[in-house]
């Protein structure tokens, strides 16, 4: 029983320093919308996604390599960038065989934080690639940290719900001595019948913010399972589809 790997949930980037990422797979979770958009772009044939932590770096790198420059700040397309953070901006007809350089308010920053803290393996997770994430974590048999990008370090519902969905599926394979993981699983059990209505009923902050921008379609897509079921993994400075079986 005790030889199972461990699983922890970090509810905010501000808490990541409390976990030893050096022996773990770190799952970056930014459901609304960075990691949903990353999975979608790769599912639709993008060759890679390069996450960067500043708009300026995004513009510079995109210009150097001829990539699509994209990102948001506070939920809107960042000034100076051509595209935003909606999964619907990246159909196959647009992104196939192209590289996307992406910067977002929360998700790309957390990814770099995990790398800087020594994480050996970083993947990204969201409801559109829920099954791919769960299958990978079970197959790897390694310690896991579910890292919620949250919102400017503040806890949010949707990232925690995704952590709970992962735990709900894979908990029998892991040793979970972690109250935040138990809470995430409990929250997901309450919400699972209709995640969108749960977010709406609770007037979740990010639901409220994106609905204010007319982005209900984005929210519904980002809360639906397996619409872009590939596994983005960070290799040599970029996120690519994991090809290992």
C-alpha positions in Angstrom: 0.0 0.0 0.0 2.8 2.5 0.9 4.7 2.1 -2.3 2.1 4.2 -4.2 3.3 7.6 -5.4 2.0 10.7 -3.7 -0.4 13.3 -5.0 -0.7 16.8 -3.7 -2.7 19.8 -4.8 -1.3 23.4 -4.8 -4.4 25.7 -4.8 -2.4 28.8 -5.8 1.0 29.7 -7.3 1.6 31.5 -3.9 1.6 28.0 -2.3 3.7 26.1 -4.8 6.9 26.8 -2.7 5.4 24.5 0.0 5.7 21.5 -2.2 8.9 19.7 -3.4 8.4 19.7 -7.2 11.9 18.2 -7.9 10.6 14.6 -7.6 7.2 15.2 -9.2 5.2 15.5 -12.4 3.7 19.0 -12.1 0.4 19.5 -13.8 -0.2 23.2 -14.7 -4.0 23.9 -14.5 -5.5 27.1 -15.9 -8.9 26.0 -17.1 -10.1 29.5 -18.0 -8.4 29.6 -20.4 -4.7 29.0 -20.9 -4.4 25.3 -20.6 -7.6 24.7 -22.4 -6.3 26.8 -25.3 -2.9 25.0 -25.3 -4.6 21.6 -25.5 -6.9 22.9 -28.3 -4.1 24.4 -30.4 -2.0 21.2 -30.2 -5.0 19.0 -30.8 -5.7 21.0 -33.9 -2.2 20.4 -35.3 0.0 23.2 -33.9 3.6 22.0 -33.9 4.2 23.5 -30.5 3.2 26.2 -28.0 6.0 28.2 -26.4 4.8 29.7 -23.1 6.5 33.0 -22.1 5.9 35.1 -19.0 5.8 38.6 -20.5 4.1 40.3 -23.4 7.4 41.8 -24.6 9.1 38.4 -24.7 6.1 37.1 -26.6 6.4 39.8 -29.3 10.2 39.5 -29.6 10.3 35.7 -29.8 7.3 35.6 -32.2 9.1 38.0 -34.5 12.3 36.0 -34.4 10.8 32.6 -35.3 7.8 33.7 -37.3 5.3 32.4 -34.8 1.7 33.3 -33.9 1.9 35.7 -30.9 -0.9 35.4 -28.5 -2.0 36.1 -25.0 -4.1 37.9 -22.5 -3.9 40.2 -19.5 -6.9 40.3 -17.3 -9.0 38.2 -19.7 -8.5 40.4 -22.8 -6.1 40.3 -25.7 -2.9 41.9 -24.5 -1.9 45.1 -26.2 0.7 44.4 -28.9 -0.4 40.8 -29.5 -2.3 39.6 -32.5 -4.5 37.0 -30.9 -6.0 36.2 -27.5 -6.5 33.3 -25.2 -9.8 31.8 -26.6 -9.6 28.2 -27.8 -11.9 29.2 -30.6 -9.2 31.4 -32.1 -7.1 28.3 -33.0 -8.9 26.0 -35.4 -6.9 23.5 -37.5 -7.2 25.7 -40.5 -5.2 28.4 -38.7 -2.8 26.7 -36.4 -1.8 23.5 -38.2 2.0 23.1 -38.4 2.5 26.5 -36.8 4.1 27.5 -33.5 2.2 29.6 -31.0 4.0 31.9 -28.5 1.6 32.4 -25.6 1.6 34.6 -22.5 -1.2 34.7 -20.0 -2.0 36.3 -16.7 -1.7 33.1 -14.6 -1.0 29.9 -16.4 2.3 30.6 -18.2 3.7 32.3 -15.0 3.0 29.2 -12.9 4.6 27.0 -15.6 7.8 28.9 -15.4 7.7 28.9 -11.6 7.5 25.1 -11.6 10.4 24.9 -14.0 12.5 27.3 -12.0 11.8 25.3 -8.9 13.3 22.2 -10.5 10.3 20.3 -11.8 11.6 17.4 -14.0 8.3 17.0 -15.9 5.7 19.6 -16.6 2.4 18.9 -18.4 -0.7 21.0 -18.8 -4.2 20.0 -17.9 -7.8 21.2 -18.4 -11.2 19.6 -18.9 -10.7 19.4 -22.7 -7.8 16.9 -22.1 -8.9 15.4 -18.8 -8.6 11.8 -19.9 -5.2 12.2 -21.4 -3.9 13.7 -18.2 -5.3 11.0 -16.0 -4.1 8.2 -18.3 -0.6 9.7 -18.3 -0.4 10.1 -14.5 -1.5 6.6 -13.8 0.9 5.1 -16.4 3.9 7.1 -15.1 3.6 5.9 -11.4 5.4 9.0 -10.2 4.7 11.6 -7.6 2.2 14.3 -8.8 1.6 17.9 -7.9 -1.6 19.4 -9.3 -0.8 23.1 -9.7 -3.7 25.4 -9.9 -2.9 28.7 -11.6 -5.7 30.5 -9.7 -6.2 34.2 -10.4 -3.4 36.5 -9.4 -2.5 34.1 -6.6 -6.1 34.0 -5.3 -7.9 30.6 -5.1 -10.4 30.0 -7.9 -13.1 27.4 -8.4 -12.5 26.1 -11.9 -8.9 25.1 -11.4 -9.7 23.4 -8.1 -12.6 21.6 -9.8 -10.3 20.2 -12.4 -7.9 19.0 -9.7 -10.9 17.3 -8.1 -11.9 15.7 -11.4 -8.4 14.2 -11.8 -8.3 13.0 -8.2 -11.8 11.5 -8.6 -10.5 9.3 -11.5 -7.1 8.3 -10.3 -7.1 8.4 -6.5 -6.8 4.6 -6.0 -3.4 4.7 -7.7 -1.9 7.4 -5.3 -1.2 8.0 -1.7 -3.1 11.2 -0.9 -2.4 12.8 2.5 -3.3 16.3 1.5 -6.3 18.3 2.7 -6.4 20.5 -0.4 -6.7 17.4 -2.6 -9.5 16.1 -0.4 -11.3 19.4 -0.6 -10.9 19.6 -4.4 -12.4 16.1 -4.7 -15.3 17.0 -2.5 -16.0 20.2 -4.5 -15.9 18.3 -7.7 -18.4 15.7 -6.3 -20.8 18.5 -5.6 -20.3 20.2 -9.0 -19.9 17.2 -11.4 -23.4 17.0 -12.7 -23.2 20.4 -14.3 -19.9 22.3 -13.9 -21.2 25.4 -15.8 -24.3 25.7 -13.7 -22.2 25.2 -10.6 -19.9 28.0 -11.6 -22.9 30.2 -12.4 -24.7 29.4 -9.2 -21.6 30.3 -7.1 -21.0 33.4 -9.2 -17.4 32.2 -9.5 -15.1 35.2 -10.0 -13.7 34.0 -13.4 -17.1 33.0 -14.6 -18.3 36.5 -13.7 -15.3 38.1 -15.4 -15.5 36.2 -18.7 -19.3 36.4 -18.9 -18.9 40.1 -18.6 -16.8 40.0 -21.8 -19.5 37.9 -23.6 -17.4 34.7 -23.4 -20.0 32.2 -22.2 -19.2 29.9 -25.1 -15.5 29.8 -24.0 -16.5 28.9 -20.5 -18.8 26.1 -21.6 -16.1 24.6 -23.9 -13.4 24.9 -21.2 -15.6 23.0 -18.7 -16.4 20.1 -21.1 -14.4 16.9 -20.9 -12.1 15.6 -23.7 -12.8 18.0 -26.5 -9.1 18.2 -27.2 -7.8 15.1 -25.7 -4.0 15.3 -26.2 -1.3 15.6 -23.6 0.9 18.8 -23.8 4.3 18.1 -22.3 7.1 20.6 -21.9 10.3 19.6 -23.7 13.2 21.7 -24.7 11.5 25.0 -24.1 8.1 24.3 -25.6 4.9 22.4 -25.1 4.4 19.6 -27.6 2.0 16.6 -27.8 3.4 13.7 -25.8 4.1 10.9 -28.3 5.3 8.3 -25.8 2.9 5.4 -25.4 
